[in-house]
Amino acid sequence: MKKQLREMVVQRFPYRCPYCDQPLSYESYSLKVGENEIVCPFCKKKFIKVIFKEISLKKIKRIAPKRKNNPQ
């Protein structure tokens, strides 16, 4: 019997400002893939939030080294 592994989120922490450590919400920002400049509403400092393009596991192909066929 093979057991199927499942990933489960146990606890989720709020996003925080890297300078003042206050909890932030990114719902008011329209974040795009790439770098997004965010201004903290508490300390008024700017920081960069990076959003990566999501890649599904189906799109990732395992690259195997090619074997040389040497008929000897």
Summary of the structure (lengths in Angstrom):
residues: 72
radius of gyration: 21.6
end to end distance: 41.3
largest distance: 73.1
contacts: 84
relative contact order: 0.17
helix: 0%
strand: 22%
